[in-house]
Amino acid sequence: MTGDRYHRDKRDGRGTVTGHPLQPTERTTRPRTERSARGRGPRPPRKHTFSVFVGLVLAVLSVPLAYRGMDDDGPTPIAQLLAFLPWFLVPGWLGLLYSVLARRGLLAVWSIAVLMATVGFTLPEGPDAPQGAAQRTGKARFRVLTANIHLGDATGGLVKTLRRERPQIASVQECDARCVAELNTPAMLDAYPYRHIVGGTGASGSALLSVYPLEEPSTLEGRLGMPGAVADVSGERVRVQVVHPMPPTPEALRSWRAELGRLKAFGASRGSTPTIMAGDFNASQDHAAFRDILHTGMNDAARLTGQSRTPTWPDNRARPMGAQIDHVLVSDPLTAVEARFLEMPGSDHLAVLADIKLF
């Protein structure tokens, strides 16, 4: 038995029995984790890609916020984005939610900073209405309407609104030939015997209508018509100015700045004369050029009545995401005691109707 070569013990250098016909051969094995990883292949970096996307969104939001903090409207597209600054809250909250769930600390801090800045900037601009103004008796109470009638397309809606609401003073923008013809009908001449109309095609025409006598007619320099005059309101001189600067499109941004600058100078030069500036400013309280006008002592009727964030443009399905660019501004001793926003068929703006008291 000991001579049988098939049953003789054969040992390798490590003392392991080898050569037996039933002895299994030694096999090299890989760790289980290595085998499973090799079977699955490389995993796509989805989390990293989405983090980069969130970072890019926060960067886009941060640039307009930085300009807002510097009190500067910036170049295109900053000036355009600032009109929709309150809606920065939506991507800001989504960014924070993702950052927390994905445990991205830096993105979470960045999202919080964007949200805090946006909330701070969306606070109402300007003083509150005087205490008890609605109950106090003033020298006069009257209504002011501002309406952009979209290249004259909402002329019919304007006439209906004037007949229904009966404002004493109306500021009409984008008053084309159709609008002028309608305002010159006997019924409209009887309702508003005092007027200052700057004719034009498309968006360039504007009209100032009044039941009060008007004197000292003037026109503020601009590419679009901006007539003005002094109204005799219950024996008091009240200066009224139609407002319609160019929109802040890339090609018109320089004109937009210049014309809002002229409106600021107009407000600052009023002296002690009560003043009303009403129209499509093509700017919101998030634009430095508009805030400069407010800082001359002009107060927004929407702000005075607690509605400073009601969008007036565009008047369509996207209205909730819009901006308040139509305003009625008044100076002391005028104040607003009520303001409403009215739909006008054919226009892409809401009209603003403000009840004003003169003290």
Steps between C-alpha positions, in 0.01 A plus 500: 500500500779733581647437157192598312585827327137607496472482877838644584484828683646782298552825669587834353732738667222622727413154628179467303395160371494505120474257214214295640244424227215620720686804627337821359732748337545832675296787338562871527189687623426874490326686780123507465491879485744496208292245310174692555653832399644345184163352411315826534747719315569868579212694653401826323576811712137615515520659843809696403338619176188618678708678763679689224163594350371630835821697543456660158140600584612657828775686316247640252283620790792643692611741228175708488481488880852642520404786267186557705712524812728753328192708403583456131282368218796359311524406133283264299367254617531618862256790457241264351545231767461751783135555401429141610718496813226375740480178301863420583346343811377201299836371368659608828274270703544214251876541521487489879281189497738316269805613699358366825390167350830452319703622799673772304597744771648772280196504271269511804678808638493663155127430464429651841696813407299535175173458687589750773608761247186452291269527801678814616474666160131417455394702804279798404684811387383829647304621805164380623186704440439774758315377806124535458527651151191313380286645779635855497322765300716658233466791263407265215467133413532385141593202286802457276513231233808387309454264205734364235264405215753297296545685172139618515357146501325556835333828400154346545594370844636842594176675408294246696726540802480880488120485485474241778761627747481874418854602603556874515848469347617237250848425367485299178804344333537355149209710376502462120278665235204276595534605862524870414191477278301332777611755760384779268143373472233732649438266792868489598543875444207561732636260765858632482495855364862562603774297337854501371556242227832418334412312183711229345500157344528177689633547851611863462163672564375597846212698646427690820126534570346706779171632632702775666628801305854447368760765443872518426501202262842343454664191356784317671782407263496136394464268206137435602244771573487625861264800528450694821309797638389674818145420614281724710366261767261680732705816469832323557768471231586133442764408242416187299748312282435208264786248521615263226875450464646248259507138622838364613559287191865448403482753217311762708672462837687830471179689416321328788762620748504853360121538501462367854773745594291784355200378698714506815600859421134587440402361840786676674415837342135512607563726798192528722253426218304176555598267218360187335705277269292225341574253226696203378843555656641179347669457838424344837618578851789261437649744248736762643381755242141469629606513864687821423165654400343384825789649695404848374192475726258334259290221654351203316121467538532121496752513785284742699208259476702184574515362145856572394557156345185467289617420144364728227689346207457273314121473523470140379545150638850594616369787717583332835865496387487861377615834638340822620620757248188721483485752782319804636748709701393791721684755712394666824242630581343236274453141611327190368221346706398225257642333189358242262642313203265467204503270200462667161418270205757547226779620728798308636499719814266540792372853552556661841218701658596697810283701736698807601445746782638852506557632851 
